[in-house]
């Protein structure tokens, strides 16, 4: 009996140690153009229905001050992959975005350098299998696509920022075989992701699912669109649009959607949410749920000022392409089973650059190079805080959505925005004024001076580039920063 007992103890210890030694899996879900106010967890009054994303929030930690590193897509995607500010490699606009305005935009690097050590490459050194599914938009030609950046599998990831054939087959995607005519892309990408989970289930993995949804073109299954058309008709009458001038006077007012009631956009959001639910359900079926960290984010704010004006970000000001909160504050969720308290909420400002060091620390992998992000593990464990650091933005471009070239810094509750055309600055207290409607710059000159100095020091640190004068034209204010 004693021998049997000792044998049982040894077996139990071995299995226990084996379980502890097992590396966690990672599923990263990135939604394109989804606004902070588009999910029920952040906005209980949202017009859209997101029960599965809300469930994910209830099972993990919801960050109320989670930011994208840039108000448009490619730079934020770079920041997630590398843990770095995109200004370090001049990846400061969506790749191919060179729109001119009063001045020429800053030089743009339209590819993620192959010298970067991506999160996929870092995890592969620890024995992880890696797969990318969906929108890449981080390089113009195949040598810069996911296969060259640490991913064992690449499905649908190529150079285009929007689905080349739209959301219904034929997709015309060079990295995705067409299914039957009329197949819906958002579901197809999830089908492929589920196959990968089945293939990877017996070893540690990173599955990075980057939905094209809810990026334009605005397309969704007819039955879902009809559902929201009926729902929209039941809403009480109210204004659908305002102009940026009505929120705070500027020289060129921009039409802004101020009400969530777009049936097609709503159907796209629900379609995404349904597929998130399918993915989470598959993790349960494969008994991977308890050992898989799930991250959920959007690459920039909701689209409200152009290209169909499909959503409203109120009370946040602005949207995609703007440095206001509506353009950079995102749905930001992390579920770490057995560690993160279900339903926990964190108000500490965090950014997309922080995913890289967080994932690596959870996986027990040390970064072999300098990164800008910090690990969120102390927040997820609720055992400590991260320093009261500054967060920075640099957008030296004219956005397709009307946003102006500028930079920004957030320290504590204060956020300062600097305009590159003429040097004007705006200061907001986000704790008291989340809508950025009261400019405190004139009342708090010392606060402006301190934050501006810190922002300018950061420009030097990341070797930021700025606007350029047109031939024979006047110089922009930021030209002085180019010559620093």
Secondary structure, DSSP 8 states (H G I E B T S, - for coil): -HHHHHHHHHHHHHHHHHHHHS--EEEEEEESS--GGGSTTT-TT-SS--HHHHHHHHHSEEETTEE-SSSSHHHHHHHHHHSS-GGGGT--SSTT----SSSB------S--TTS--HHHHHHTTT-EEEEEE---S-SSGGGSGGGGT-SEEES-SS-SS-TT-SBS---BTTB---STT-BHHHHHHHHHHHHHHHHTTS-EEEEEE--TTSSS----HHHHHHHHHHHHTS-----EEEHHHHS--SS--EEE-S---HHHHHHHHHHHHHHHHHHHHHHHTT-GGGEEEEEEESS----SSTT-----TTS---TT-SSHHHHB--EEEEETTTS-TTEEE-S-EETTHHHHHHHHHHT---SS--S----HHHHHTS------EEEEEE-S--TTS--SEEEEEETTEEEEEETTT--EEEEETTT-TT--S--TTT-HHHHHHHHHHHHHHHHHHT----B--TTS---TTHHHHT-
